[in-house]
Amino acid sequence: MQHALISLAIAVLSCFSIVAAPAFAAGTSDGTTAAASEASYTEAKATVDAGNYAAALPMLVMLTKDAPQDANAWNLLGFTHRKLGDMNEAAKAYAVALKINPDHLGTLEYQGEMYIQTGKLDMAKANLAKLKSICGNCEEYGDLEKALTAAGA
């Protein structure tokens, strides 16, 4: 029943995706989310931003099934898994996002934060170096640098 309600909500929201304005937080979007999935992404992102990761998870799983080449959706799925404490699933989602777009700034930042959480500081530093080479001192670079510094690295 819940799956049917989510499907119906996504279908209704998709109808409005043509007029919906993008609402991407820094670090989460590479600007390639398809218009058909933009409303679903926006809803899932708002749920994540509200800190309701458990509610966002089924939305993001469905979104990645419906739009399997959407690096933004995979990145947000990884972020959500990480916030729920499932580092294995987070790592898988980040890997898919980076396979789709190896230079996805948000994924490189969030994956780096996951590496810090799991004690893989050298891997986090590698992500930091890649961010530096792609975007210089962009927001994602700054956020990951701060996280590394806070971790004592």
C-alpha positions, 0 to 999 in steps of 0.5 A: 500500500505504501509503495502504491501511495509513493508511486501515485505521489511521484506520478502526480509530482512528475506532472508538475516537473515542467514548471518546477524550479530546480532546488538543489543544495550545494554539493548534491547536483551536477545539473544533469537530473532529467526533467521527468525525475526532477520533481521526485528528486526535489521531493526526496531532497526536501525530505533529506534536508528535513533530516527524515532519512528513513522516509527519503530512502524508499523515494530514492530507491525508486528514483534510482530505479526509474532514472538509473543514469541520474548521478544526483539521485545515486549521490543522494541515495549514498548520502541517505544511507550514510546518514542512516549508518549503512556505510556499505550501501552508501559506498555502493551508491557513491560508486554508481554515481561516480561511474556515471559522472567521475567528476561529480563534486557532491559525490566526491565530497560525500564519499570523502566524508564517508571515508573519514567516518570509516577511518580511511583518511588517505582515501578521503585525502585522495578525494580532496585532491581530486576536488582541488584539481576539478574545482579549485577552492569550491564549496565541496573542496572546502567542506571536505577539507574542514571535515578532514581537519576536524578529524585530525588529518 
